[in-house]
Amino acid sequence: MELYHKDIKALQPDTPREIDERLRRRYLDRLGQRVKKLRKLLIERNWENLRSECGQLAVSGETFGFERLTLLAIGAQESIPQGKISKAATPSKAKQTAEALIATIDSILMEHTVSRV
């Protein structure tokens, strides 16, 4: 009889909280790849794509409850001039805010890696 109850429990749908936690873990797993992309775009001085990536991070950070990441991503996005920017040019504020965003993501990843172990 006890086995039957375990089987029924296994068939029950996940709770919204379990689903949210699973999605958040998946987001954190993918965040490492996104920070690599940010670094690459910054090194390449690909300002247009860096601006776009920061905008996407601002939205996803808010969705998954990372307010600090969201605020820094918005700041980085706003600091990168729109339109054509010479690859030779390095908007210092854009570089500074993108580096702060990268450091914050690294910190979030370290925090959550330690908390999951």
TIVO-2410 file (N, C-alpha, C; in nm, 3 decimals):
# residues 117
REC num residu      c1      c2      c3 atome chaine
REC   1      M   0.081  -0.119   0.000     N      A
REC   1      M   0.000   0.000   0.000    CA      A
REC   1      M   0.086   0.126   0.000     C      A
REC   2      E   0.195   0.123   0.076     N      A
REC   2      E   0.283   0.239   0.083    CA      A
REC   2      E   0.347   0.269  -0.052     C      A
REC   3      L   0.386   0.168  -0.123     N      A
REC   3      L   0.443   0.184  -0.255    CA      A
REC   3      L   0.346   0.255  -0.347     C      A
REC   4      Y   0.221   0.219  -0.338     N      A
REC   4      Y   0.117   0.280  -0.420    CA      A
REC   4      Y   0.110   0.432  -0.395     C      A
REC   5      H   0.118   0.475  -0.270     N      A
REC   5      H   0.114   0.617  -0.236    CA      A
REC   5      H   0.235   0.691  -0.291     C      A
REC   6      K   0.351   0.628  -0.289     N      A
REC   6      K   0.471   0.690  -0.346    CA      A
REC   6      K   0.455   0.707  -0.496     C      A
REC   7      D   0.398   0.608  -0.562     N      A
REC   7      D   0.376   0.617  -0.706    CA      A
REC   7      D   0.279   0.729  -0.740     C      A
REC   8      I   0.174   0.743  -0.663     N      A
REC   8      I   0.077   0.850  -0.686    CA      A
REC   8      I   0.143   0.985  -0.665     C      A
REC   9      K   0.222   0.998  -0.560     N      A
REC   9      K   0.291   1.124  -0.534    CA      A
REC   9      K   0.384   1.161  -0.650     C      A
REC  10      A   0.451   1.061  -0.706     N      A
REC  10      A   0.542   1.085  -0.818    CA      A
REC  10      A   0.466   1.133  -0.941     C      A
REC  11      L   0.341   1.098  -0.953     N      A
REC  11      L   0.261   1.138  -1.068    CA      A
REC  11      L   0.198   1.276  -1.052     C      A
REC  12      Q   0.199   1.328  -0.931     N      A
REC  12      Q   0.140   1.459  -0.908    CA      A
REC  12      Q   0.226   1.566  -0.974     C      A
REC  13      P   0.160   1.667  -1.028     N      A
REC  13      P   0.236   1.773  -1.094    CA      A
REC  13      P   0.322   1.852  -0.993     C      A
REC  14      D   0.429   1.907  -1.045     N      A
REC  14      D   0.515   1.990  -0.961    CA      A
REC  14      D   0.438   2.113  -0.914     C      A
REC  15      T   0.476   2.161  -0.798     N      A
REC  15      T   0.415   2.284  -0.747    CA      A
REC  15      T   0.474   2.402  -0.823     C      A
REC  16      P   0.404   2.514  -0.827     N      A
REC  16      P   0.460   2.633  -0.892    CA      A
REC  16      P   0.597   2.671  -0.835     C      A
REC  17      R   0.614   2.652  -0.706     N      A
REC  17      R   0.742   2.686  -0.644    CA      A
REC  17      R   0.855   2.597  -0.697     C      A
REC  18      E   0.826   2.466  -0.712     N      A
REC  18      E   0.926   2.373  -0.765    CA      A
REC  18      E   0.960   2.408  -0.910     C      A
REC  19      I   0.860   2.445  -0.986     N      A
REC  19      I   0.883   2.485  -1.125    CA      A
REC  19      I   0.967   2.611  -1.129     C      A
REC  20      D   0.933   2.711  -1.047     N      A
REC  20      D   1.009   2.836  -1.043    CA      A
REC  20      D   1.155   2.810  -1.006     C      A
REC  21      E   1.178   2.725  -0.909     N      A
REC  21      E   1.314   2.696  -0.865    CA      A
REC  21      E   1.393   2.626  -0.975     C      A
REC  22      R   1.328   2.534  -1.044     N      A
REC  22      R   1.395   2.464  -1.154    CA      A
REC  22      R   1.432   2.561  -1.267     C      A
REC  23      L   1.340   2.651  -1.299     N      A
REC  23      L   1.367   2.751  -1.403    CA      A
REC  23      L   1.478   2.846  -1.361     C      A
REC  24      R   1.480   2.883  -1.235     N      A
REC  24      R   1.583   2.973  -1.185    CA      A
REC  24      R   1.721   2.906  -1.190     C      A
REC  25      R   1.727   2.777  -1.154     N      A
REC  25      R   1.854   2.703  -1.163    CA      A
REC  25      R   1.902   2.696  -1.308     C      A
REC  26      R   1.810   2.671  -1.399     N      A
REC  26      R   1.845   2.665  -1.541    CA      A
REC  26      R   1.898   2.801  -1.589     C      A
REC  27      Y   1.834   2.908  -1.543     N      A
REC  27      Y   1.879   3.043  -1.578    CA      A
REC  27      Y   2.022   3.065  -1.528     C      A
REC  28      L   2.048   3.028  -1.404     N      A
REC  28      L   2.182   3.043  -1.348    CA      A
REC  28      L   2.285   2.960  -1.425     C      A
REC  29      D   2.245   2.841  -1.466     N      A
REC  29      D   2.336   2.757  -1.544    CA      A
REC  29      D   2.374   2.824  -1.676     C      A
REC  30      R   2.280   2.890  -1.736     N      A
REC  30      R   2.304   2.958  -1.865    CA      A
REC  30      R   2.369   3.095  -1.850     C      A
REC  31      L   2.362   3.150  -1.732     N      A
REC  31      L   2.419   3.282  -1.708    CA      A
REC  31      L   2.571   3.283  -1.728     C      A
REC  32      G   2.636   3.171  -1.699     N      A
REC  32      G   2.780   3.161  -1.722    CA      A
REC  32      G   2.817   3.181  -1.868     C      A
REC  33      Q   2.738   3.126  -1.957     N      A
REC  33      Q   2.760   3.144  -2.101    CA      A
REC  33      Q   2.736   3.289  -2.143     C      A
REC  34      R   2.639   3.349  -2.080     N      A
REC  34      R   2.607   3.488  -2.115    CA      A
REC  34      R   2.717   3.584  -2.072     C      A
REC  35      V   2.780   3.554  -1.958     N      A
REC  35      V   2.888   3.642  -1.914    CA      A
REC  35      V   3.009   3.626  -2.007     C      A
REC  36      K   3.032   3.506  -2.058     N      A
REC  36      K   3.139   3.486  -2.157    CA      A
REC  36      K   3.111   3.570  -2.282     C      A
REC  37      K   2.986   3.571  -2.322     N      A
REC  37      K   2.947   3.650  -2.439    CA      A
REC  37      K   2.969   3.799  -2.414     C      A
REC  38      L   2.933   3.846  -2.294     N      A
REC  38      L   2.955   3.986  -2.260    CA      A
REC  38      L   3.103   4.022  -2.269     C      A
REC  39      R   3.187   3.935  -2.213     N      A
REC  39      R   3.332   3.959  -2.217    CA      A
REC  39      R   3.383   3.968  -2.361     C      A
REC  40      K   3.336   3.875  -2.443     N      A
REC  40      K   3.379   3.872  -2.584    CA      A
REC  40      K   3.336   3.999  -2.656     C      A
REC  41      L   3.211   4.039  -2.636     N      A
REC  41      L   3.160   4.160  -2.700    CA      A
REC  41      L   3.235   4.283  -2.654     C      A
REC  42      L   3.271   4.287  -2.527     N      A
REC  42      L   3.346   4.400  -2.472    CA      A
REC  42      L   3.486   4.405  -2.533     C      A
REC  43      I   3.553   4.290  -2.540     N      A
REC  43      I   3.687   4.284  -2.599    CA      A
REC  43      I   3.682   4.326  -2.746     C      A
REC  44      E   3.580   4.279  -2.817     N      A
REC  44      E   3.566   4.311  -2.959    CA      A
REC  44      E   3.515   4.453  -2.983     C      A
REC  45      R   3.474   4.519  -2.876     N      A
REC  45      R   3.414   4.653  -2.884    CA      A
REC  45      R   3.292   4.652  -2.975     C      A
REC  46      N   3.216   4.546  -2.963     N      A
REC  46      N   3.093   4.531  -3.041    CA      A
REC  46      N   2.980   4.596  -2.960     C      A
REC  47      W   2.977   4.728  -2.966     N      A
REC  47      W   2.888   4.806  -2.880    CA      A
REC  47      W   2.741   4.778  -2.905     C      A
REC  48      E   2.704   4.764  -3.032     N      A
REC  48      E   2.563   4.741  -3.065    CA      A
REC  48      E   2.512   4.610  -3.003     C      A
REC  49      N   2.587   4.503  -3.021     N      A
REC  49      N   2.545   4.374  -2.964    CA      A
REC  49      N   2.559   4.371  -2.812     C      A
REC  50      L   2.658   4.442  -2.759     N      A
REC  50      L   2.674   4.450  -2.614    CA      A
REC  50      L   2.553   4.522  -2.553     C      A
REC  51      R   2.510   4.627  -2.618     N      A
REC  51      R   2.392   4.702  -2.572    CA      A
REC  51      R   2.269   4.612  -2.572     C      A
REC  52      S   2.253   4.536  -2.679     N      A
REC  52      S   2.140   4.445  -2.691    CA      A
REC  52      S   2.144   4.336  -2.582     C      A
REC  53      E   2.261   4.279  -2.561     N      A
REC  53      E   2.278   4.174  -2.459    CA      A
REC  53      E   2.246   4.229  -2.320     C      A
REC  54      C   2.288   4.350  -2.293     N      A
REC  54      C   2.258   4.413  -2.162    CA      A
REC  54      C   2.107   4.430  -2.145     C      A
REC  55      G   2.039   4.468  -2.252     N      A
REC  55      G   1.894   4.483  -2.246    CA      A
REC  55      G   1.825   4.350  -2.216     C      A
REC  56      Q   1.873   4.245  -2.280     N      A
REC  56      Q   1.816   4.112  -2.255    CA      A
REC  56      Q   1.841   4.067  -2.111     C      A
REC  57      L   1.960   4.097  -2.061     N      A
REC  57      L   1.993   4.060  -1.922    CA      A
REC  57      L   1.908   4.139  -1.823     C      A
REC  58      A   1.878   4.263  -1.856     N      A
REC  58      A   1.794   4.344  -1.767    CA      A
REC  58      A   1.656   4.280  -1.752     C      A
REC  59      V   1.600   4.235  -1.862     N      A
REC  59      V   1.467   4.172  -1.858    CA      A
REC  59      V   1.473   4.037  -1.787     C      A
REC  60      S   1.569   3.954  -1.823     N      A
REC  60      S   1.576   3.821  -1.763    CA      A
REC  60      S   1.613   3.827  -1.615     C      A
REC  61      G   1.699   3.921  -1.579     N      A
REC  61      G   1.734   3.938  -1.437    CA      A
REC  61      G   1.613   3.971  -1.353     C      A
REC  62      E   1.528   4.057  -1.406     N      A
REC  62      E   1.406   4.093  -1.334    CA      A
REC  62      E   1.311   3.973  -1.326     C      A
REC  63      T   1.299   3.902  -1.435     N      A
REC  63      T   1.210   3.784  -1.439    CA      A
REC  63      T   1.247   3.682  -1.332     C      A
REC  64      F   1.379   3.662  -1.311     N      A
REC  64      F   1.424   3.558  -1.218    CA      A
REC  64      F   1.463   3.612  -1.081     C      A
REC  65      G   1.433   3.739  -1.055     N      A
REC  65      G   1.450   3.794  -0.921    CA      A
REC  65      G   1.589   3.842  -0.887     C      A
REC  66      F   1.669   3.879  -0.986     N      A
REC  66      F   1.804   3.931  -0.960    CA      A
REC  66      F   1.803   4.082  -0.984     C      A
REC  67      E   1.755   4.154  -0.884     N      A
REC  67      E   1.736   4.298  -0.897    CA      A
REC  67      E   1.867   4.372  -0.925     C      A
REC  68      R   1.972   4.335  -0.855     N      A
REC  68      R   2.101   4.403  -0.875    CA      A
REC  68      R   2.151   4.385  -1.017     C      A
REC  69      L   2.140   4.263  -1.069     N      A
REC  69      L   2.179   4.236  -1.207    CA      A
REC  69      L   2.096   4.322  -1.302     C      A
REC  70      T   1.966   4.329  -1.277     N      A
REC  70      T   1.877   4.408  -1.362    CA      A
REC  70      T   1.918   4.554  -1.364     C      A
REC  71      L   1.941   4.610  -1.247     N      A
REC  71      L   1.978   4.753  -1.240    CA      A
REC  71      L   2.110   4.781  -1.310     C      A
REC  72      L   2.208   4.694  -1.290     N      A
REC  72      L   2.337   4.715  -1.356    CA      A
REC  72      L   2.327   4.694  -1.507     C      A
REC  73      A   2.246   4.598  -1.549     N      A
REC  73      A   2.228   4.576  -1.693    CA      A
REC  73      A   2.162   4.696  -1.759     C      A
REC  74      I   2.064   4.754  -1.691     N      A
REC  74      I   1.999   4.876  -1.743    CA      A
REC  74      I   2.100   4.989  -1.752     C      A
REC  75      G   2.178   5.005  -1.646     N      A
REC  75      G   2.281   5.110  -1.646    CA      A
REC  75      G   2.383   5.090  -1.758     C      A
REC  76      A   2.425   4.966  -1.778     N      A
REC  76      A   2.522   4.937  -1.885    CA      A
REC  76      A   2.459   4.964  -2.021     C      A
REC  77      Q   2.337   4.919  -2.038     N      A
REC  77      Q   2.269   4.942  -2.166    CA      A
REC  77      Q   2.257   5.091  -2.196     C      A
REC  78      E   2.219   5.168  -2.096     N      A
REC  78      E   2.201   5.312  -2.116    CA      A
REC  78      E   2.333   5.386  -2.137     C      A
REC  79      S   2.443   5.328  -2.089     N      A
REC  79      S   2.572   5.396  -2.103    CA      A
REC  79      S   2.636   5.371  -2.240     C      A
REC  80      I   2.585   5.275  -2.313     N      A
REC  80      I   2.641   5.244  -2.445    CA      A
REC  80      I   2.566   5.327  -2.548     C      A
REC  81      P   2.638   5.414  -2.617     N      A
REC  81      P   2.572   5.499  -2.717    CA      A
REC  81      P   2.503   5.416  -2.825     C      A
REC  82      Q   2.390   5.464  -2.872     N      A
REC  82      Q   2.320   5.397  -2.981    CA      A
REC  82      Q   2.379   5.441  -3.113     C      A
REC  83      G   2.357   5.360  -3.214     N      A
REC  83      G   2.404   5.394  -3.347    CA      A
REC  83      G   2.545   5.347  -3.371     C      A
REC  84      K   2.602   5.392  -3.480     N      A
REC  84      K   2.736   5.349  -3.519    CA      A
REC  84      K   2.841   5.412  -3.428     C      A
REC  85      I   2.925   5.324  -3.374     N      A
REC  85      I   3.039   5.369  -3.294    CA      A
REC  85      I   3.160   5.299  -3.354     C      A
REC  86      S   3.263   5.373  -3.376     N      A
REC  86      S   3.385   5.315  -3.430    CA      A
REC  86      S   3.436   5.207  -3.335     C      A
REC  87      K   3.483   5.097  -3.391     N      A
REC  87      K   3.539   4.990  -3.308    CA      A
REC  87      K   3.663   5.041  -3.233     C      A
REC  88      A   3.727   5.141  -3.289     N      A
REC  88      A   3.846   5.198  -3.225    CA      A
REC  88      A   3.807   5.279  -3.100     C      A
REC  89      A   3.686   5.332  -3.101     N      A
REC  89      A   3.641   5.414  -2.989    CA      A
REC  89      A   3.602   5.323  -2.872     C      A
REC  90      T   3.634   5.367  -2.753     N      A
REC  90      T   3.595   5.296  -2.633    CA      A
REC  90      T   3.525   5.394  -2.540     C      A
REC  91      P   3.393   5.395  -2.543     N      A
REC  91      P   3.322   5.481  -2.449    CA      A
REC  91      P   3.355   5.435  -2.306     C      A
REC  92      S   3.427   5.517  -2.232     N      A
REC  92      S   3.478   5.473  -2.102    CA      A
REC  92      S   3.366   5.438  -2.003     C      A
REC  93      K   3.259   5.514  -2.003     N      A
REC  93      K   3.149   5.481  -1.911    CA      A
REC  93      K   3.085   5.348  -1.950     C      A
REC  94      A   3.072   5.322  -2.078     N      A
REC  94      A   3.015   5.196  -2.125    CA      A
REC  94      A   3.102   5.080  -2.081     C      A
REC  95      K   3.232   5.095  -2.097     N      A
REC  95      K   3.325   4.989  -2.057    CA      A
REC  95      K   3.317   4.965  -1.906     C      A
REC  96      Q   3.314   5.073  -1.833     N      A
REC  96      Q   3.309   5.065  -1.686    CA      A
REC  96      Q   3.181   4.997  -1.637     C      A
REC  97      T   3.067   5.034  -1.693     N      A
REC  97      T   2.941   4.974  -1.647    CA      A
REC  97      T   2.928   4.829  -1.694     C      A
REC  98      A   2.980   4.797  -1.812     N      A
REC  98      A   2.977   4.657  -1.858    CA      A
REC  98      A   3.066   4.571  -1.770     C      A
REC  99      E   3.180   4.622  -1.730     N      A
REC  99      E   3.269   4.547  -1.640    CA      A
REC  99      E   3.204   4.527  -1.504     C      A
REC 100      A   3.132   4.627  -1.455     N      A
REC 100      A   3.061   4.613  -1.327    CA      A
REC 100      A   2.951   4.507  -1.339     C      A
REC 101      L   2.883   4.503  -1.452     N      A
REC 101      L   2.780   4.403  -1.475    CA      A
REC 101      L   2.841   4.262  -1.476     C      A
REC 102      I   2.953   4.247  -1.544     N      A
REC 102      I   3.022   4.118  -1.551    CA      A
REC 102      I   3.066   4.074  -1.411     C      A
REC 103      A   3.119   4.165  -1.333     N      A
REC 103      A   3.162   4.133  -1.196    CA      A
REC 103      A   3.043   4.090  -1.110     C      A
REC 104      T   2.931   4.155  -1.129     N      A
REC 104      T   2.810   4.120  -1.054    CA      A
REC 104      T   2.760   3.982  -1.092     C      A
REC 105      I   2.761   3.951  -1.221     N      A
REC 105      I   2.718   3.818  -1.264    CA      A
REC 105      I   2.812   3.712  -1.207     C      A
REC 106      D   2.943   3.739  -1.212     N      A
REC 106      D   3.039   3.645  -1.153    CA      A
REC 106      D   3.008   3.622  -1.005     C      A
REC 107      S   2.976   3.729  -0.935     N      A
REC 107      S   2.943   3.721  -0.793    CA      A
REC 107      S   2.816   3.639  -0.770     C      A
REC 108      I   2.715   3.662  -0.851     N      A
REC 108      I   2.589   3.587  -0.840    CA      A
REC 108      I   2.615   3.439  -0.864     C      A
REC 109      L   2.694   3.409  -0.966     N      A
REC 109      L   2.725   3.269  -0.997    CA      A
REC 109      L   2.800   3.203  -0.883     C      A
REC 110      M   2.895   3.274  -0.824     N      A
REC 110      M   2.971   3.219  -0.710    CA      A
REC 110      M   2.877   3.194  -0.590     C      A
REC 111      E   2.793   3.291  -0.561     N      A
REC 111      E   2.698   3.280  -0.452    CA      A
REC 111      E   2.610   3.157  -0.466     C      A
REC 112      H   2.555   3.139  -0.583     N      A
REC 112      H   2.460   3.031  -0.605    CA      A
REC 112      H   2.527   2.895  -0.625     C      A
REC 113      T   2.652   2.896  -0.664     N      A
REC 113      T   2.725   2.770  -0.673    CA      A
REC 113      T   2.752   2.719  -0.533     C      A
REC 114      V   2.793   2.807  -0.445     N      A
REC 114      V   2.821   2.771  -0.306    CA      A
REC 114      V   2.693   2.727  -0.236     C      A
REC 115      S   2.583   2.797  -0.261     N      A
REC 115      S   2.458   2.765  -0.191    CA      A
REC 115      S   2.396   2.634  -0.239     C      A
REC 116      R   2.431   2.587  -0.358     N      A
REC 116      R   2.375   2.463  -0.411    CA      A
REC 116      R   2.456   2.341  -0.371     C      A
REC 117      V   2.578   2.363  -0.322     N      A
REC 117      V   2.665   2.249  -0.287    CA      A
REC 117      V   2.629   2.196  -0.152     C      A
***
